[in-house]
Protein backbone atom coordinates (compact mmCIF):
# COMPACT_ATOMS: atom_id res chain seq x y z
CA UNK A 1 0.00 0.00 0.00
CA UNK A 2 2.73 2.48 0.94
CA UNK A 3 4.47 2.18 -2.42
CA UNK A 4 1.83 4.52 -3.85
CA UNK A 5 2.39 6.99 -1.01
CA UNK A 6 6.11 7.06 -1.72
CA UNK A 7 5.51 8.14 -5.31
CA UNK A 8 2.90 10.87 -4.72
CA UNK A 9 3.41 13.89 -6.97
CA UNK A 10 4.05 17.44 -5.62
CA UNK A 11 1.23 19.12 -4.76
CA UNK A 12 4.53 30.37 25.37
CA UNK A 13 3.75 26.93 23.40
CA UNK A 14 2.48 24.78 26.30
CA UNK A 15 -1.09 23.71 25.61
CA UNK A 16 -3.40 21.87 27.99
CA UNK A 17 -3.23 18.15 27.28
CA UNK A 18 0.03 18.50 25.35
CA UNK A 19 2.48 19.34 28.14
CA UNK A 20 5.98 17.89 28.21
CA UNK A 21 6.74 15.71 31.23
CA UNK A 22 9.86 15.79 33.36
CA UNK A 23 12.80 13.68 32.33
CA UNK A 24 13.44 10.48 34.29
CA UNK A 25 16.95 9.30 35.25
CA UNK A 26 17.00 6.57 32.58
CA UNK A 27 16.35 9.17 29.85
CA UNK A 28 19.35 11.18 31.00
CA UNK A 29 21.51 8.05 31.03
CA UNK A 30 20.63 7.07 27.46
CA UNK A 31 20.99 10.49 25.87
CA UNK A 32 23.79 11.97 27.99
CA UNK A 33 27.21 12.95 26.65
CA UNK A 34 26.16 12.93 22.97
CA UNK A 35 26.69 9.17 22.75
CA UNK A 36 25.19 8.52 19.32
CA UNK A 37 26.78 7.32 16.08
CA UNK A 38 25.62 6.00 12.73
CA UNK A 39 26.16 2.25 12.49
CA UNK A 40 24.65 1.35 9.12
CA UNK A 41 22.51 2.34 6.13
CA UNK A 42 20.25 0.31 3.86
CA UNK A 43 19.36 1.28 0.29
CA UNK A 44 17.78 -2.10 -0.48
CA UNK A 45 16.19 -5.05 1.29
CA UNK A 46 19.40 -7.05 1.06
CA UNK A 47 21.61 -4.67 3.05
CA UNK A 48 19.46 -3.90 6.11
CA UNK A 49 21.96 -4.44 8.97
CA UNK A 50 21.05 -7.18 11.52
CA UNK A 51 21.85 -5.21 14.72
CA UNK A 52 19.79 -7.69 16.70
CA UNK A 53 21.07 -6.91 20.17
CA UNK A 54 19.33 -3.54 20.71
CA UNK A 55 15.68 -2.39 20.58
CA UNK A 56 14.82 0.01 17.74
CA UNK A 57 12.50 2.93 17.07
CA UNK A 58 11.93 4.28 13.57
CA UNK A 59 11.01 7.77 12.40
CA UNK A 60 9.14 8.62 9.21
CA UNK A 61 7.20 11.57 7.81
CA UNK A 62 6.57 13.66 4.73
CA UNK A 63 9.65 15.02 3.02
CA UNK A 64 10.75 18.31 4.62
CA UNK A 65 8.72 17.77 7.80
CA UNK A 66 11.77 18.51 9.96
CA UNK A 67 12.76 14.90 10.63
CA UNK A 68 16.53 15.39 10.48
CA UNK A 69 16.42 18.45 12.72
CA UNK A 70 14.36 16.62 15.33
CA UNK A 71 16.61 13.53 15.23
CA UNK A 72 19.72 15.65 15.77
CA UNK A 73 18.06 17.35 18.74
CA UNK A 74 16.91 14.05 20.24
CA UNK A 75 20.35 12.46 19.91
CA UNK A 76 22.14 15.63 21.02
CA UNK A 77 24.49 15.56 18.04
CA UNK A 78 24.25 18.60 15.79
CA UNK A 79 25.00 17.55 12.22
CA UNK A 80 24.97 13.79 12.85
CA UNK A 81 21.87 13.51 10.67
CA UNK A 82 22.39 15.62 7.58
CA UNK A 83 19.77 18.32 7.06
CA UNK A 84 18.86 19.89 3.75
CA UNK A 85 16.45 22.54 2.47
CA UNK A 86 15.82 20.22 -0.47
CA UNK A 87 13.00 17.78 0.27
CA UNK A 88 13.70 14.07 -0.10
CA UNK A 89 17.31 14.21 1.09
CA UNK A 90 17.14 10.91 3.01
CA UNK A 91 17.25 8.00 0.54
CA UNK A 92 17.99 5.06 2.79
CA UNK A 93 17.17 3.56 6.16
CA UNK A 94 19.88 5.01 8.41
CA UNK A 95 20.63 3.34 11.74
CA UNK A 96 21.99 5.31 14.73
CA UNK A 97 23.16 3.61 17.91
CA UNK A 98 22.34 5.70 20.99
CA UNK A 99 23.62 5.40 24.53
CA UNK A 100 26.91 4.82 26.39
CA UNK A 101 29.14 1.81 25.85
CA UNK A 102 27.81 -0.44 23.10
CA UNK A 103 24.59 1.58 23.06
CA UNK A 104 21.15 1.05 24.58
CA UNK A 105 18.87 1.51 21.58
CA UNK A 106 18.88 2.20 17.84
CA UNK A 107 17.15 5.11 16.10
CA UNK A 108 16.20 4.51 12.47
CA UNK A 109 15.79 7.43 10.08
CA UNK A 110 13.53 6.46 7.15
CA UNK A 111 13.16 8.18 3.73
CA UNK A 112 10.41 10.76 3.56
CA UNK A 113 7.17 10.05 1.73
CA UNK A 114 4.98 12.38 -0.33
CA UNK A 115 6.08 14.76 -3.12
CA UNK A 116 9.69 13.53 -3.29
CA UNK A 117 9.08 9.91 -2.34
CA UNK A 118 9.87 6.91 -4.51
CA UNK A 119 8.18 3.49 -4.79
CA UNK A 120 11.37 1.64 -3.84
CA UNK A 121 11.53 3.55 -0.57
CA UNK A 122 8.00 2.37 0.20
CA UNK A 123 8.98 -1.24 -0.51
CA UNK A 124 12.04 -0.93 1.74
CA UNK A 125 9.95 0.61 4.52
CA UNK A 126 7.20 -2.03 4.25
CA UNK A 127 9.74 -4.85 4.48
CA UNK A 128 11.45 -3.28 7.48
CA UNK A 129 8.20 -2.73 9.42
CA UNK A 130 6.83 -6.19 8.71
CA UNK A 131 9.98 -8.18 9.47
CA UNK A 132 12.05 -6.26 12.03
CA UNK A 133 11.70 -8.21 15.27
CA UNK A 134 13.51 -5.64 17.43
CA UNK A 135 11.26 -2.76 16.31
CA UNK A 136 9.47 -1.26 19.33
CA UNK A 137 7.87 1.98 18.12
CA UNK A 138 7.36 4.03 14.95
CA UNK A 139 7.09 7.81 15.04
CA UNK A 140 5.15 9.49 12.24
CA UNK A 141 5.95 13.20 11.96
CA UNK A 142 3.30 15.75 10.97
CA UNK A 143 3.96 19.40 10.09
CA UNK A 144 1.88 21.61 12.41
CA UNK A 145 1.42 24.28 9.73
CA UNK A 146 0.09 21.83 7.13
CA UNK A 147 -1.83 19.55 9.47
CA UNK A 148 -2.59 15.91 8.71
CA UNK A 149 -2.46 15.74 4.92
CA UNK A 150 -3.83 12.94 2.75
CA UNK A 151 -0.48 11.15 2.48
CA UNK A 152 -0.12 11.35 6.28
CA UNK A 153 -3.55 9.77 6.64
CA UNK A 154 -2.59 6.95 4.28
CA UNK A 155 0.60 6.21 6.20
CA UNK A 156 -1.14 6.40 9.58
CA UNK A 157 -3.94 4.13 8.38
CA UNK A 158 -1.40 1.68 7.00
CA UNK A 159 0.49 1.62 10.30
CA UNK A 160 -2.82 1.05 12.09
CA UNK A 161 -3.53 -2.01 9.94
CA UNK A 162 0.01 -3.33 10.31
CA UNK A 163 -0.11 -2.85 14.07
CA UNK A 164 -3.38 -4.80 14.29
CA UNK A 165 -2.09 -7.58 12.07
CA UNK A 166 0.99 -7.87 14.29
CA UNK A 167 -1.27 -8.37 17.29
CA UNK A 168 -0.84 -4.83 18.62
CA UNK A 169 1.96 -5.93 20.93
CA UNK A 170 5.17 -6.26 18.88
CA UNK A 171 5.43 -2.51 18.26
CA UNK A 172 3.39 0.66 18.78
CA UNK A 173 3.30 3.92 16.84
CA UNK A 174 2.91 7.58 17.73
CA UNK A 175 2.47 10.86 15.89
CA UNK A 176 4.86 13.75 16.51
CA UNK A 177 3.79 17.27 15.52
CA UNK A 178 6.74 19.35 14.30
CA UNK A 179 7.24 23.09 13.73
CA UNK A 180 4.46 24.04 16.14
CA UNK A 181 6.07 27.47 16.47
CA UNK A 182 4.90 28.23 12.90
CA UNK A 183 1.28 28.28 14.07
CA UNK A 184 -0.18 31.69 15.02
CA UNK A 185 -0.84 31.83 18.77
CA UNK A 186 -4.53 32.55 18.25
CA UNK A 187 -4.95 29.35 16.21
CA UNK A 188 -2.64 27.11 18.22
CA UNK A 189 -5.12 25.33 20.45
CA UNK A 190 -7.68 24.77 17.70
CA UNK A 191 -5.17 23.54 15.12
CA UNK A 192 -3.57 21.09 17.55
CA UNK A 193 -7.00 19.76 18.53
CA UNK A 194 -7.80 19.20 14.84
CA UNK A 195 -4.50 17.38 14.27
CA UNK A 196 -5.16 15.13 17.23
CA UNK A 197 -8.66 14.34 15.93
CA UNK A 198 -7.42 13.70 12.39
CA UNK A 199 -4.73 11.35 13.66
CA UNK A 200 -7.26 9.41 15.74
CA UNK A 201 -9.71 9.11 12.83
CA UNK A 202 -6.97 7.83 10.50
CA UNK A 203 -5.41 5.49 13.05
CA UNK A 204 -7.30 4.72 16.29
CA UNK A 205 -4.39 2.65 17.63
CA UNK A 206 -1.93 5.57 17.29
CA UNK A 207 -0.65 6.89 20.62
CA UNK A 208 -1.56 10.53 21.47
CA UNK A 209 0.61 12.99 19.51
CA UNK A 210 3.65 14.71 20.97
CA UNK A 211 4.40 18.29 19.96
CA UNK A 212 7.77 19.80 19.11
CA UNK A 213 9.16 23.12 17.90
CA UNK A 214 12.31 25.14 17.68
CA UNK A 215 14.71 25.69 20.57
CA UNK A 216 14.33 22.02 21.54
CA UNK A 217 10.69 22.38 22.60
CA UNK A 218 9.27 18.88 23.21
CA UNK A 219 12.59 17.06 22.71
CA UNK A 220 12.67 15.67 26.25
CA UNK A 221 9.16 14.29 25.85
CA UNK A 222 10.18 12.52 22.64
CA UNK A 223 13.22 11.10 24.41
CA UNK A 224 11.06 9.84 27.28
CA UNK A 225 8.70 8.15 24.81
CA UNK A 226 11.63 6.44 23.08
CA UNK A 227 13.10 5.15 26.34
CA UNK A 228 9.71 3.87 27.51
CA UNK A 229 9.10 2.13 24.18
CA UNK A 230 12.49 0.42 24.28
CA UNK A 231 12.26 -0.52 27.95
CA UNK A 232 15.67 0.87 28.86
C-alpha positions as a printed Julia matrix, in Angstrom:
232×3 Matrix{Float64}:
  0.0    0.0    0.0
  2.73   2.48   0.94
  4.47   2.18  -2.42
  1.83   4.52  -3.85
  2.39   6.99  -1.01
  6.11   7.06  -1.72
  5.51   8.14  -5.31
  2.9   10.87  -4.72
  3.41  13.89  -6.97
  4.05  17.44  -5.62
  1.23  19.12  -4.76
  4.53  30.37  25.37
  3.75  26.93  23.4
  2.48  24.78  26.3
 -1.09  23.71  25.61
 -3.4   21.87  27.99
 -3.23  18.15  27.28
  0.03  18.5   25.35
  2.48  19.34  28.14
  5.98  17.89  28.21
  6.74  15.71  31.23
  9.86  15.79  33.36
 12.8   13.68  32.33
 13.44  10.48  34.29
 16.95   9.3   35.25
 17.0    6.57  32.58
 16.35   9.17  29.85
 19.35  11.18  31.0
 21.51   8.05  31.03
 20.63   7.07  27.46
 20.99  10.49  25.87
 23.79  11.97  27.99
 27.21  12.95  26.65
 26.16  12.93  22.97
 26.69   9.17  22.75
 25.19   8.52  19.32
 26.78   7.32  16.08
 25.62   6.0   12.73
 26.16   2.25  12.49
 24.65   1.35   9.12
 22.51   2.34   6.13
 20.25   0.31   3.86
 19.36   1.28   0.29
 17.78  -2.1   -0.48
 16.19  -5.05   1.29
 19.4   -7.05   1.06
 21.61  -4.67   3.05
 19.46  -3.9    6.11
 21.96  -4.44   8.97
 21.05  -7.18  11.52
 21.85  -5.21  14.72
 19.79  -7.69  16.7
 21.07  -6.91  20.17
 19.33  -3.54  20.71
 15.68  -2.39  20.58
 14.82   0.01  17.74
 12.5    2.93  17.07
 11.93   4.28  13.57
 11.01   7.77  12.4
  9.14   8.62   9.21
  7.2   11.57   7.81
  6.57  13.66   4.73
  9.65  15.02   3.02
 10.75  18.31   4.62
  8.72  17.77   7.8
 11.77  18.51   9.96
 12.76  14.9   10.63
 16.53  15.39  10.48
 16.42  18.45  12.72
 14.36  16.62  15.33
 16.61  13.53  15.23
 19.72  15.65  15.77
 18.06  17.35  18.74
 16.91  14.05  20.24
 20.35  12.46  19.91
 22.14  15.63  21.02
 24.49  15.56  18.04
 24.25  18.6   15.79
 25.0   17.55  12.22
 24.97  13.79  12.85
 21.87  13.51  10.67
 22.39  15.62   7.58
 19.77  18.32   7.06
 18.86  19.89   3.75
 16.45  22.54   2.47
 15.82  20.22  -0.47
 13.0   17.78   0.27
 13.7   14.07  -0.1
 17.31  14.21   1.09
 17.14  10.91   3.01
 17.25   8.0    0.54
 17.99   5.06   2.79
 17.17   3.56   6.16
 19.88   5.01   8.41
 20.63   3.34  11.74
 21.99   5.31  14.73
 23.16   3.61  17.91
 22.34   5.7   20.99
 23.62   5.4   24.53
 26.91   4.82  26.39
 29.14   1.81  25.85
 27.81  -0.44  23.1
 24.59   1.58  23.06
 21.15   1.05  24.58
 18.87   1.51  21.58
 18.88   2.2   17.84
 17.15   5.11  16.1
 16.2    4.51  12.47
 15.79   7.43  10.08
 13.53   6.46   7.15
 13.16   8.18   3.73
 10.41  10.76   3.56
  7.17  10.05   1.73
  4.98  12.38  -0.33
  6.08  14.76  -3.12
  9.69  13.53  -3.29
  9.08   9.91  -2.34
  9.87   6.91  -4.51
  8.18   3.49  -4.79
 11.37   1.64  -3.84
 11.53   3.55  -0.57
  8.0    2.37   0.2
  8.98  -1.24  -0.51
 12.04  -0.93   1.74
  9.95   0.61   4.52
  7.2   -2.03   4.25
  9.74  -4.85   4.48
 11.45  -3.28   7.48
  8.2   -2.73   9.42
  6.83  -6.19   8.71
  9.98  -8.18   9.47
 12.05  -6.26  12.03
 11.7   -8.21  15.27
 13.51  -5.64  17.43
 11.26  -2.76  16.31
  9.47  -1.26  19.33
  7.87   1.98  18.12
  7.36   4.03  14.95
  7.09   7.81  15.04
  5.15   9.49  12.24
  5.95  13.2   11.96
  3.3   15.75  10.97
  3.96  19.4   10.09
  1.88  21.61  12.41
  1.42  24.28   9.73
  0.09  21.83   7.13
 -1.83  19.55   9.47
 -2.59  15.91   8.71
 -2.46  15.74   4.92
 -3.83  12.94   2.75
 -0.48  11.15   2.48
 -0.12  11.35   6.28
 -3.55   9.77   6.64
 -2.59   6.95   4.28
  0.6    6.21   6.2
 -1.14   6.4    9.58
 -3.94   4.13   8.38
 -1.4    1.68   7.0
  0.49   1.62  10.3
 -2.82   1.05  12.09
 -3.53  -2.01   9.94
  0.01  -3.33  10.31
 -0.11  -2.85  14.07
 -3.38  -4.8   14.29
 -2.09  -7.58  12.07
  0.99  -7.87  14.29
 -1.27  -8.37  17.29
 -0.84  -4.83  18.62
  1.96  -5.93  20.93
  5.17  -6.26  18.88
  5.43  -2.51  18.26
  3.39   0.66  18.78
  3.3    3.92  16.84
  2.91   7.58  17.73
  2.47  10.86  15.89
  4.86  13.75  16.51
  3.79  17.27  15.52
  6.74  19.35  14.3
  7.24  23.09  13.73
  4.46  24.04  16.14
  6.07  27.47  16.47
  4.9   28.23  12.9
  1.28  28.28  14.07
 -0.18  31.69  15.02
 -0.84  31.83  18.77
 -4.53  32.55  18.25
 -4.95  29.35  16.21
 -2.64  27.11  18.22
 -5.12  25.33  20.45
 -7.68  24.77  17.7
 -5.17  23.54  15.12
 -3.57  21.09  17.55
 -7.0   19.76  18.53
 -7.8   19.2   14.84
 -4.5   17.38  14.27
 -5.16  15.13  17.23
 -8.66  14.34  15.93
 -7.42  13.7   12.39
 -4.73  11.35  13.66
 -7.26   9.41  15.74
 -9.71   9.11  12.83
 -6.97   7.83  10.5
 -5.41   5.49  13.05
 -7.3    4.72  16.29
 -4.39   2.65  17.63
 -1.93   5.57  17.29
 -0.65   6.89  20.62
 -1.56  10.53  21.47
  0.61  12.99  19.51
  3.65  14.71  20.97
  4.4   18.29  19.96
  7.77  19.8   19.11
  9.16  23.12  17.9
 12.31  25.14  17.68
 14.71  25.69  20.57
 14.33  22.02  21.54
 10.69  22.38  22.6
  9.27  18.88  23.21
 12.59  17.06  22.71
 12.67  15.67  26.25
  9.16  14.29  25.85
 10.18  12.52  22.64
 13.22  11.1   24.41
 11.06   9.84  27.28
  8.7    8.15  24.81
 11.63   6.44  23.08
 13.1    5.15  26.34
  9.71   3.87  27.51
  9.1    2.13  24.18
 12.49   0.42  24.28
 12.26  -0.52  27.95
 15.67   0.87  28.86
